């Protein structure tokens, strides 16, 4: 139910090219992060850092493109 609702909410919203590029990578990292046991703190933090880095890269690229 939730998944179908989320698809309806985001239907018709177009992602920027840079988001389309990085979205599969971020999604994969999130899945790997979620599969780890909660006691694997360092490994989970490593995934979180990678995801935040990519999200910051997206924002920076979109910001730069807004001035192009």
Biopython code that builds the backbone (N, CA, C, O; Angstrom):
import numpy as np
from Bio.PDB.StructureBuilder import StructureBuilder

atoms = [
    (1, "UNK", "N", (0.821, -1.200, 0.000)),
    (1, "UNK", "CA", (0.000, 0.000, 0.000)),
    (1, "UNK", "C", (0.859, 1.255, 0.000)),
    (1, "UNK", "O", (0.621, 2.173, -0.785)),
    (2, "UNK", "N", (1.858, 1.301, 0.877)),
    (2, "UNK", "CA", (2.715, 2.480, 0.960)),
    (2, "UNK", "C", (3.470, 2.693, -0.340)),
    (2, "UNK", "O", (3.558, 3.820, -0.828)),
    (3, "UNK", "N", (4.024, 1.609, -0.915)),
    (3, "UNK", "CA", (4.776, 1.750, -2.154)),
    (3, "UNK", "C", (3.913, 2.291, -3.283)),
    (3, "UNK", "O", (4.373, 3.140, -4.047)),
    (4, "UNK", "N", (2.689, 1.828, -3.410)),
    (4, "UNK", "CA", (1.826, 2.331, -4.467)),
    (4, "UNK", "C", (1.470, 3.788, -4.218)),
    (4, "UNK", "O", (1.342, 4.566, -5.163)),
    (5, "UNK", "N", (1.311, 4.164, -2.954)),
    (5, "UNK", "CA", (1.016, 5.554, -2.609)),
    (5, "UNK", "C", (2.195, 6.445, -2.965)),
    (5, "UNK", "O", (2.008, 7.534, -3.508)),
    (6, "UNK", "N", (3.412, 5.992, -2.662)),
    (6, "UNK", "CA", (4.588, 6.785, -2.982)),
    (6, "UNK", "C", (4.736, 6.972, -4.483)),
    (6, "UNK", "O", (5.119, 8.049, -4.938)),
    (7, "UNK", "N", (4.438, 5.944, -5.252)),
    (7, "UNK", "CA", (4.528, 6.081, -6.700)),
    (7, "UNK", "C", (3.544, 7.145, -7.188)),
    (7, "UNK", "O", (3.877, 7.944, -8.063)),
    (8, "UNK", "N", (2.345, 7.158, -6.631)),
    (8, "UNK", "CA", (1.357, 8.151, -7.040)),
    (8, "UNK", "C", (1.780, 9.558, -6.660)),
    (8, "UNK", "O", (1.562, 10.500, -7.422)),
    (9, "UNK", "N", (2.388, 9.711, -5.478)),
    (9, "UNK", "CA", (2.825, 11.034, -5.029)),
    (9, "UNK", "C", (3.881, 11.595, -5.964)),
    (9, "UNK", "O", (3.831, 12.775, -6.311)),
    (10, "UNK", "N", (4.841, 10.768, -6.379)),
    (10, "UNK", "CA", (5.965, 11.243, -7.172)),
    (10, "UNK", "C", (5.733, 11.149, -8.677)),
    (10, "UNK", "O", (6.590, 11.553, -9.463)),
    (11, "UNK", "N", (4.607, 10.631, -9.070)),
    (11, "UNK", "CA", (4.317, 10.501, -10.488)),
    (11, "UNK", "C", (4.287, 11.878, -11.138)),
    (11, "UNK", "O", (3.637, 12.791, -10.630)),
    (12, "UNK", "N", (4.973, 12.028, -12.235)),
    (12, "UNK", "CA", (4.954, 13.284, -12.958)),
    (12, "UNK", "C", (6.011, 14.282, -12.512)),
    (12, "UNK", "O", (6.153, 15.335, -13.134)),
    (13, "UNK", "N", (6.753, 13.985, -11.456)),
    (13, "UNK", "CA", (7.821, 14.874, -11.018)),
    (13, "UNK", "C", (9.092, 14.451, -11.738)),
    (13, "UNK", "O", (9.533, 13.306, -11.636)),
    (14, "UNK", "N", (9.663, 15.387, -12.459)),
    (14, "UNK", "CA", (10.844, 15.082, -13.248)),
    (14, "UNK", "C", (12.104, 15.378, -12.444)),
    (14, "UNK", "O", (12.233, 16.447, -11.848)),
    (15, "UNK", "N", (13.034, 14.422, -12.431)),
    (15, "UNK", "CA", (14.298, 14.618, -11.735)),
    (15, "UNK", "C", (15.291, 15.273, -12.670)),
    (15, "UNK", "O", (15.216, 15.119, -13.889)),
    (16, "UNK", "N", (16.227, 16.011, -12.081)),
    (16, "UNK", "CA", (17.297, 16.596, -12.873)),
    (16, "UNK", "C", (18.175, 15.476, -13.418)),
    (16, "UNK", "O", (18.190, 14.378, -12.860)),
    (17, "UNK", "N", (18.906, 15.738, -14.500)),
    (17, "UNK", "CA", (19.780, 14.697, -15.065)),
    (17, "UNK", "C", (20.801, 14.158, -14.052)),
    (17, "UNK", "O", (21.097, 12.963, -14.034)),
    (18, "UNK", "N", (21.328, 15.044, -13.219)),
    (18, "UNK", "CA", (22.319, 14.588, -12.240)),
    (18, "UNK", "C", (21.658, 13.688, -11.189)),
    (18, "UNK", "O", (22.278, 12.731, -10.725)),
    (19, "UNK", "N", (20.419, 13.980, -10.813)),
    (19, "UNK", "CA", (19.707, 13.108, -9.868)),
    (19, "UNK", "C", (19.404, 11.764, -10.513)),
    (19, "UNK", "O", (19.532, 10.724, -9.867)),
    (20, "UNK", "N", (19.006, 11.776, -11.770)),
    (20, "UNK", "CA", (18.748, 10.519, -12.478)),
    (20, "UNK", "C", (20.003, 9.663, -12.543)),
    (20, "UNK", "O", (19.941, 8.436, -12.466)),
    (21, "UNK", "N", (21.148, 10.334, -12.686)),
    (21, "UNK", "CA", (22.426, 9.618, -12.763)),
    (21, "UNK", "C", (22.788, 8.959, -11.430)),
    (21, "UNK", "O", (23.178, 7.792, -11.397)),
    (22, "UNK", "N", (22.660, 9.705, -10.340)),
    (22, "UNK", "CA", (23.095, 9.216, -9.029)),
    (22, "UNK", "C", (22.031, 8.435, -8.265)),
    (22, "UNK", "O", (22.366, 7.712, -7.326)),
    (23, "UNK", "N", (20.778, 8.556, -8.633)),
    (23, "UNK", "CA", (19.700, 7.905, -7.883)),
    (23, "UNK", "C", (19.892, 6.387, -7.743)),
    (23, "UNK", "O", (19.720, 5.868, -6.640)),
    (24, "UNK", "N", (20.237, 5.658, -8.804)),
    (24, "UNK", "CA", (20.435, 4.204, -8.633)),
    (24, "UNK", "C", (21.587, 3.877, -7.675)),
    (24, "UNK", "O", (21.519, 2.892, -6.940)),
    (25, "UNK", "N", (22.629, 4.689, -7.682)),
    (25, "UNK", "CA", (23.771, 4.462, -6.799)),
    (25, "UNK", "C", (23.355, 4.678, -5.349)),
    (25, "UNK", "O", (23.660, 3.864, -4.477)),
    (26, "UNK", "N", (22.656, 5.783, -5.100)),
    (26, "UNK", "CA", (22.201, 6.093, -3.744)),
    (26, "UNK", "C", (21.216, 5.030, -3.259)),
    (26, "UNK", "O", (21.283, 4.604, -2.106)),
    (27, "UNK", "N", (20.319, 4.607, -4.118)),
    (27, "UNK", "CA", (19.350, 3.574, -3.755)),
    (27, "UNK", "C", (20.053, 2.279, -3.368)),
    (27, "UNK", "O", (19.677, 1.633, -2.390)),
    (28, "UNK", "N", (21.073, 1.899, -4.132)),
    (28, "UNK", "CA", (21.831, 0.681, -3.822)),
    (28, "UNK", "C", (22.557, 0.812, -2.487)),
    (28, "UNK", "O", (22.564, -0.124, -1.688)),
    (29, "UNK", "N", (23.170, 1.977, -2.243)),
    (29, "UNK", "CA", (23.851, 2.190, -0.969)),
    (29, "UNK", "C", (22.869, 2.123, 0.205)),
    (29, "UNK", "O", (23.183, 1.558, 1.252)),
    (30, "UNK", "N", (21.691, 2.698, 0.025)),
    (30, "UNK", "CA", (20.677, 2.646, 1.082)),
    (30, "UNK", "C", (20.252, 1.207, 1.370)),
    (30, "UNK", "O", (20.073, 0.830, 2.528)),
    (31, "UNK", "N", (20.092, 0.416, 0.332)),
    (31, "UNK", "CA", (19.713, -0.994, 0.519)),
    (31, "UNK", "C", (20.792, -1.761, 1.273)),
    (31, "UNK", "O", (20.500, -2.544, 2.176)),
    (32, "UNK", "N", (22.051, -1.522, 0.884)),
    (32, "UNK", "CA", (23.148, -2.205, 1.572)),
    (32, "UNK", "C", (23.224, -1.759, 3.026)),
    (32, "UNK", "O", (23.459, -2.579, 3.913)),
    (33, "UNK", "N", (23.030, -0.480, 3.276)),
    (33, "UNK", "CA", (23.028, 0.061, 4.635)),
    (33, "UNK", "C", (21.935, -0.597, 5.467)),
    (33, "UNK", "O", (22.167, -0.994, 6.609)),
    (34, "UNK", "N", (20.743, -0.708, 4.887)),
    (34, "UNK", "CA", (19.611, -1.264, 5.615)),
    (34, "UNK", "C", (19.769, -2.755, 5.907)),
    (34, "UNK", "O", (19.185, -3.263, 6.865)),
    (35, "UNK", "N", (20.548, -3.456, 5.095)),
    (35, "UNK", "CA", (20.768, -4.891, 5.310)),
    (35, "UNK", "C", (21.737, -5.168, 6.456)),
    (35, "UNK", "O", (21.748, -6.267, 7.009)),
    (36, "UNK", "N", (22.546, -4.180, 6.810)),
    (36, "UNK", "CA", (23.521, -4.386, 7.882)),
    (36, "UNK", "C", (22.838, -4.461, 9.237)),
    (36, "UNK", "O", (21.827, -3.800, 9.479)),
    (37, "UNK", "N", (23.401, -5.269, 10.106)),
    (37, "UNK", "CA", (22.899, -5.341, 11.477)),
    (37, "UNK", "C", (23.156, -4.008, 12.172)),
    (37, "UNK", "O", (24.120, -3.310, 11.856)),
    (38, "UNK", "N", (22.303, -3.666, 13.103)),
    (38, "UNK", "CA", (22.415, -2.383, 13.795)),
    (38, "UNK", "C", (23.688, -2.267, 14.628)),
    (38, "UNK", "O", (24.131, -1.158, 14.926)),
    (39, "UNK", "N", (24.270, -3.382, 14.999)),
    (39, "UNK", "CA", (25.488, -3.314, 15.802)),
    (39, "UNK", "C", (26.743, -3.051, 14.969)),
    (39, "UNK", "O", (27.821, -2.852, 15.529)),
    (40, "UNK", "N", (26.622, -3.047, 13.655)),
    (40, "UNK", "CA", (27.759, -2.746, 12.768)),
    (40, "UNK", "C", (27.799, -1.234, 12.513)),
    (40, "UNK", "O", (27.577, -0.759, 11.399)),
    (41, "UNK", "N", (28.085, -0.514, 13.572)),
    (41, "UNK", "CA", (27.994, 0.948, 13.555)),
    (41, "UNK", "C", (28.954, 1.567, 12.543)),
    (41, "UNK", "O", (28.554, 2.430, 11.762)),
    (42, "UNK", "N", (30.202, 1.142, 12.548)),
    (42, "UNK", "CA", (31.194, 1.749, 11.647)),
    (42, "UNK", "C", (30.845, 1.519, 10.176)),
    (42, "UNK", "O", (30.979, 2.425, 9.353)),
    (43, "UNK", "N", (30.402, 0.318, 9.854)),
    (43, "UNK", "CA", (30.021, 0.032, 8.470)),
    (43, "UNK", "C", (28.812, 0.869, 8.057)),
    (43, "UNK", "O", (28.759, 1.389, 6.942)),
    (44, "UNK", "N", (27.849, 0.994, 8.956)),
    (44, "UNK", "CA", (26.661, 1.795, 8.666)),
    (44, "UNK", "C", (27.040, 3.263, 8.471)),
    (44, "UNK", "O", (26.524, 3.930, 7.575)),
    (45, "UNK", "N", (27.941, 3.759, 9.314)),
    (45, "UNK", "CA", (28.395, 5.147, 9.177)),
    (45, "UNK", "C", (29.113, 5.373, 7.850)),
    (45, "UNK", "O", (28.990, 6.433, 7.238)),
    (46, "UNK", "N", (29.858, 4.368, 7.418)),
    (46, "UNK", "CA", (30.553, 4.475, 6.134)),
    (46, "UNK", "C", (29.555, 4.639, 4.991)),
    (46, "UNK", "O", (29.753, 5.478, 4.112)),
    (47, "UNK", "N", (28.495, 3.853, 4.996)),
    (47, "UNK", "CA", (27.453, 3.993, 3.971)),
    (47, "UNK", "C", (26.788, 5.366, 4.067)),
    (47, "UNK", "O", (26.519, 5.999, 3.046)),
    (48, "UNK", "N", (26.528, 5.820, 5.274)),
    (48, "UNK", "CA", (25.897, 7.130, 5.463)),
    (48, "UNK", "C", (26.772, 8.241, 4.893)),
    (48, "UNK", "O", (26.270, 9.165, 4.253)),
    (49, "UNK", "N", (28.091, 8.149, 5.128)),
    (49, "UNK", "CA", (29.007, 9.169, 4.597)),
    (49, "UNK", "C", (29.003, 9.168, 3.064)),
    (49, "UNK", "O", (29.001, 10.226, 2.436)),
    (50, "UNK", "N", (29.003, 7.972, 2.471)),
    (50, "UNK", "CA", (28.975, 7.880, 1.010)),
    (50, "UNK", "C", (27.696, 8.494, 0.444)),
    (50, "UNK", "O", (27.732, 9.216, -0.552)),
    (51, "UNK", "N", (26.574, 8.202, 1.086)),
    (51, "UNK", "CA", (25.283, 8.725, 0.625)),
    (51, "UNK", "C", (25.255, 10.240, 0.752)),
    (51, "UNK", "O", (24.826, 10.930, -0.173)),
    (52, "UNK", "N", (25.709, 10.768, 1.887)),
    (52, "UNK", "CA", (25.736, 12.220, 2.074)),
    (52, "UNK", "C", (26.661, 12.900, 1.069)),
    (52, "UNK", "O", (26.346, 13.977, 0.563)),
    (53, "UNK", "N", (27.796, 12.275, 0.780)),
    (53, "UNK", "CA", (28.711, 12.827, -0.215)),
    (53, "UNK", "C", (28.020, 12.950, -1.574)),
    (53, "UNK", "O", (28.107, 13.987, -2.232)),
    (54, "UNK", "N", (27.333, 11.882, -1.988)),
    (54, "UNK", "CA", (26.645, 11.907, -3.280)),
    (54, "UNK", "C", (25.508, 12.928, -3.293)),
    (54, "UNK", "O", (25.292, 13.609, -4.295)),
    (55, "UNK", "N", (24.789, 13.033, -2.186)),
    (55, "UNK", "CA", (23.703, 14.013, -2.117)),
    (55, "UNK", "C", (24.252, 15.436, -2.204)),
    (55, "UNK", "O", (23.655, 16.296, -2.850)),
    (56, "UNK", "N", (25.389, 15.681, -1.554)),
    (56, "UNK", "CA", (26.019, 16.997, -1.652)),
    (56, "UNK", "C", (26.515, 17.266, -3.067)),
    (56, "UNK", "O", (26.417, 18.391, -3.557)),
    (57, "UNK", "N", (27.046, 16.238, -3.725)),
    (57, "UNK", "CA", (27.501, 16.384, -5.109)),
    (57, "UNK", "C", (26.329, 16.754, -6.022)),
    (57, "UNK", "O", (26.476, 17.576, -6.927)),
    (58, "UNK", "N", (25.183, 16.150, -5.784)),
    (58, "UNK", "CA", (23.986, 16.462, -6.571)),
    (58, "UNK", "C", (23.594, 17.912, -6.379)),
    (58, "UNK", "O", (23.359, 18.633, -7.348)),
    (59, "UNK", "N", (23.523, 18.341, -5.122)),
    (59, "UNK", "CA", (23.121, 19.717, -4.832)),
    (59, "UNK", "C", (24.094, 20.713, -5.450)),
    (59, "UNK", "O", (23.669, 21.717, -6.021)),
    (60, "UNK", "N", (25.391, 20.448, -5.346)),
    (60, "UNK", "CA", (26.394, 21.342, -5.923)),
    (60, "UNK", "C", (26.235, 21.422, -7.436)),
    (60, "UNK", "O", (26.271, 22.513, -8.006)),
    (61, "UNK", "N", (26.062, 20.284, -8.085)),
    (61, "UNK", "CA", (25.899, 20.264, -9.545)),
    (61, "UNK", "C", (24.642, 21.011, -9.968)),
    (61, "UNK", "O", (24.670, 21.775, -10.932)),
    (62, "UNK", "N", (23.539, 20.795, -9.254)),
    (62, "UNK", "CA", (22.309, 21.518, -9.582)),
    (62, "UNK", "C", (22.471, 23.014, -9.369)),
    (62, "UNK", "O", (21.959, 23.815, -10.151)),
    (63, "UNK", "N", (23.177, 23.390, -8.321)),
    (63, "UNK", "CA", (23.432, 24.809, -8.042)),
    (63, "UNK", "C", (24.252, 25.418, -9.171)),
    (63, "UNK", "O", (23.935, 26.503, -9.659)),
    (64, "UNK", "N", (25.306, 24.722, -9.586)),
    (64, "UNK", "CA", (26.147, 25.224, -10.685)),
    (64, "UNK", "C", (25.361, 25.325, -11.985)),
    (64, "UNK", "O", (25.532, 26.284, -12.738)),
    (65, "UNK", "N", (24.499, 24.345, -12.259)),
    (65, "UNK", "CA", (23.700, 24.368, -13.481)),
    (65, "UNK", "C", (22.676, 25.483, -13.474)),
    (65, "UNK", "O", (22.268, 25.951, -14.537)),
    (66, "UNK", "N", (22.256, 25.914, -12.309)),
    (66, "UNK", "CA", (21.253, 26.994, -12.234)),
    (66, "UNK", "C", (21.840, 28.318, -12.712)),
    (66, "UNK", "O", (21.090, 29.232, -13.057)),
    (67, "UNK", "N", (23.167, 28.438, -12.737)),
    (67, "UNK", "CA", (23.813, 29.665, -13.201)),
    (67, "UNK", "C", (24.313, 29.549, -14.631)),
    (67, "UNK", "O", (24.798, 30.525, -15.203)),
    (68, "UNK", "N", (24.197, 28.361, -15.209)),
    (68, "UNK", "CA", (24.696, 28.160, -16.580)),
    (68, "UNK", "C", (23.730, 28.696, -17.605)),
    (68, "UNK", "O", (23.992, 28.610, -18.804)),
]
sb = StructureBuilder()
sb.init_structure("model")
sb.init_model(0)
sb.init_chain("A")
sb.init_seg("    ")
for serial, (resi, resn, name, xyz) in enumerate(atoms, 1):
    if name == "N":
        sb.init_residue(resn, " ", resi, " ")
    sb.init_atom(name, np.array(xyz, "f"), 0.0, 1.0, " ", f" {name:<3s}", serial, name[0])
structure = sb.get_structure()
